[in-house]
């Protein structure tokens, strides 16, 4: 079962990625602009990603997923792809694809 909070997150990312004028994830964009991993901008990006992954791990733990770190890595990767796909691809497919893929990852580990 996909928790309501994870379901909401997947739908939110999908909706954001499909909105008019969407230009991709600001954190992914910032990381692309600052190649030096030690640059202060990249440190902010790193901190955000650590927080985001921890938030996902907490949600997964609530529904009994054992290997929360591995599943969270997969969900963060899916989210990153969704943010890029919403900008480069057909945004009308992003929300559904993210939800289906994320749900499959969670079901496989539950």
C-alpha atoms as a printed R data frame, in Angstrom:
    type eleno elety resid chain resno      x      y       z
1   ATOM     1    CA   UNK     A     1  0.000  0.000   0.000
2   ATOM     2    CA   UNK     A     2  1.298  3.453  -0.893
3   ATOM     3    CA   UNK     A     3  0.931  5.849   2.062
4   ATOM     4    CA   UNK     A     4 -1.213  8.924   1.540
5   ATOM     5    CA   UNK     A     5  1.793 11.196   2.119
6   ATOM     6    CA   UNK     A     6  3.819  9.438  -0.609
7   ATOM     7    CA   UNK     A     7  0.800  9.437  -2.879
8   ATOM     8    CA   UNK     A     8  0.383 13.176  -2.306
9   ATOM     9    CA   UNK     A     9  4.102 13.774  -2.984
10  ATOM    10    CA   UNK     A    10  4.034 11.851  -6.268
11  ATOM    11    CA   UNK     A    11  0.909 13.681  -7.424
12  ATOM    12    CA   UNK     A    12  2.371 17.043  -6.355
13  ATOM    13    CA   UNK     A    13  5.598 16.502  -8.317
14  ATOM    14    CA   UNK     A    14  3.593 15.354 -11.316
15  ATOM    15    CA   UNK     A    15  1.310 18.383 -11.162
16  ATOM    16    CA   UNK     A    16  4.241 20.777 -10.716
17  ATOM    17    CA   UNK     A    17  6.089 19.190 -13.632
18  ATOM    18    CA   UNK     A    18  3.039 19.650 -15.827
19  ATOM    19    CA   UNK     A    19  2.383 23.288 -14.972
20  ATOM    20    CA   UNK     A    20  2.766 25.994 -17.631
21  ATOM    21    CA   UNK     A    21  6.196 27.602 -17.603
22  ATOM    22    CA   UNK     A    22  7.821 24.804 -15.621
23  ATOM    23    CA   UNK     A    23 11.590 24.949 -16.141
24  ATOM    24    CA   UNK     A    24 12.725 21.966 -14.159
25  ATOM    25    CA   UNK     A    25 13.733 21.473 -10.563
26  ATOM    26    CA   UNK     A    26 15.566 24.533  -9.247
27  ATOM    27    CA   UNK     A    27 17.943 22.298  -7.260
28  ATOM    28    CA   UNK     A    28 18.815 20.146 -10.282
29  ATOM    29    CA   UNK     A    29 19.234 23.308 -12.357
30  ATOM    30    CA   UNK     A    30 21.488 24.888  -9.728
31  ATOM    31    CA   UNK     A    31 23.643 21.742  -9.540
32  ATOM    32    CA   UNK     A    32 24.029 21.812 -13.317
33  ATOM    33    CA   UNK     A    33 25.162 25.442 -13.219
34  ATOM    34    CA   UNK     A    34 27.748 24.903 -10.466
35  ATOM    35    CA   UNK     A    35 29.965 21.950 -11.351
36  ATOM    36    CA   UNK     A    36 32.254 22.274  -8.318
37  ATOM    37    CA   UNK     A    37 30.801 19.954  -5.677
38  ATOM    38    CA   UNK     A    38 32.325 22.139  -2.932
39  ATOM    39    CA   UNK     A    39 30.694 25.364  -4.142
40  ATOM    40    CA   UNK     A    40 28.239 26.817  -1.580
41  ATOM    41    CA   UNK     A    41 25.355 26.410  -4.035
42  ATOM    42    CA   UNK     A    42 26.096 22.700  -4.361
43  ATOM    43    CA   UNK     A    43 26.259 22.420  -0.579
44  ATOM    44    CA   UNK     A    44 22.709 23.808  -0.379
45  ATOM    45    CA   UNK     A    45 21.615 21.352  -3.068
46  ATOM    46    CA   UNK     A    46 23.244 18.493  -1.159
47  ATOM    47    CA   UNK     A    47 21.538 19.527   2.090
48  ATOM    48    CA   UNK     A    48 18.166 19.678   0.340
49  ATOM    49    CA   UNK     A    49 18.640 16.215  -1.166
50  ATOM    50    CA   UNK     A    50 19.632 14.759   2.201
51  ATOM    51    CA   UNK     A    51 16.525 16.288   3.789
52  ATOM    52    CA   UNK     A    52 14.277 15.112   0.938
53  ATOM    53    CA   UNK     A    53 15.606 11.551   1.059
54  ATOM    54    CA   UNK     A    54 15.240 11.446   4.850
55  ATOM    55    CA   UNK     A    55 11.639 12.618   4.543
56  ATOM    56    CA   UNK     A    56 10.923  9.799   2.094
57  ATOM    57    CA   UNK     A    57 12.643  7.265   4.367
58  ATOM    58    CA   UNK     A    58 10.456  8.415   7.265
59  ATOM    59    CA   UNK     A    59  7.301  7.920   5.170
60  ATOM    60    CA   UNK     A    60  8.468  4.488   4.064
61  ATOM    61    CA   UNK     A    61  9.245  3.452   7.630
62  ATOM    62    CA   UNK     A    62  5.672  4.371   8.622
63  ATOM    63    CA   UNK     A    63  4.292  1.765   6.212
64  ATOM    64    CA   UNK     A    64  6.726 -0.969   7.174
65  ATOM    65    CA   UNK     A    65  9.281 -0.839   4.370
66  ATOM    66    CA   UNK     A    66 12.442 -2.454   5.734
67  ATOM    67    CA   UNK     A    67 15.127 -1.213   3.336
68  ATOM    68    CA   UNK     A    68 14.094  2.423   3.460
69  ATOM    69    CA   UNK     A    69 17.441  3.784   2.216
70  ATOM    70    CA   UNK     A    70 17.408  1.715  -0.976
71  ATOM    71    CA   UNK     A    71 13.758  2.408  -1.737
72  ATOM    72    CA   UNK     A    72 14.225  6.125  -1.003
73  ATOM    73    CA   UNK     A    73 17.186  6.209  -3.417
74  ATOM    74    CA   UNK     A    74 14.948  4.754  -6.108
75  ATOM    75    CA   UNK     A    75 12.112  7.192  -5.392
76  ATOM    76    CA   UNK     A    76 14.460 10.196  -5.401
77  ATOM    77    CA   UNK     A    77 15.813  9.055  -8.754
78  ATOM    78    CA   UNK     A    78 12.257  8.735 -10.094
79  ATOM    79    CA   UNK     A    79 11.420 12.197  -8.801
80  ATOM    80    CA   UNK     A    80 14.516 13.652 -10.454
81  ATOM    81    CA   UNK     A    81 13.525 12.028 -13.730
82  ATOM    82    CA   UNK     A    82  9.986 13.326 -13.406
83  ATOM    83    CA   UNK     A    83 11.213 16.868 -12.866
84  ATOM    84    CA   UNK     A    84 13.376 16.684 -15.987
85  ATOM    85    CA   UNK     A    85 10.681 14.905 -18.018
86  ATOM    86    CA   UNK     A    86  8.154 17.575 -17.151
87  ATOM    87    CA   UNK     A    87 10.430 20.141 -18.740
88  ATOM    88    CA   UNK     A    88 11.862 18.195 -21.690
89  ATOM    89    CA   UNK     A    89  9.138 15.709 -22.516
90  ATOM    90    CA   UNK     A    90  5.388 15.489 -22.599
91  ATOM    91    CA   UNK     A    91  4.277 16.862 -19.240
92  ATOM    92    CA   UNK     A    92  0.841 15.276 -19.574
93  ATOM    93    CA   UNK     A    93  2.376 11.851 -18.920
94  ATOM    94    CA   UNK     A    94  4.622 12.761 -15.990
95  ATOM    95    CA   UNK     A    95  2.152 12.567 -13.095
96  ATOM    96    CA   UNK     A    96  0.780  9.175 -14.101
97  ATOM    97    CA   UNK     A    97  4.198  7.697 -14.905
98  ATOM    98    CA   UNK     A    98  5.717  8.907 -11.614
99  ATOM    99    CA   UNK     A    99  2.792  7.593  -9.606
100 ATOM   100    CA   UNK     A   100  2.843  4.193 -11.320
101 ATOM   101    CA   UNK     A   101  6.616  3.753 -11.079
102 ATOM   102    CA   UNK     A   102  6.831  4.965  -7.478
103 ATOM   103    CA   UNK     A   103  3.931  2.762  -6.428
104 ATOM   104    CA   UNK     A   104  5.555 -0.264  -8.068
105 ATOM   105    CA   UNK     A   105  8.833  0.357  -6.221
106 ATOM   106    CA   UNK     A   106  7.048  0.679  -2.891
107 ATOM   107    CA   UNK     A   107  4.827 -2.391  -3.448
108 ATOM   108    CA   UNK     A   108  7.849 -4.481  -4.380
109 ATOM   109    CA   UNK     A   109  9.528 -3.643  -1.068
110 ATOM   110    CA   UNK     A   110  6.481 -3.765   1.223
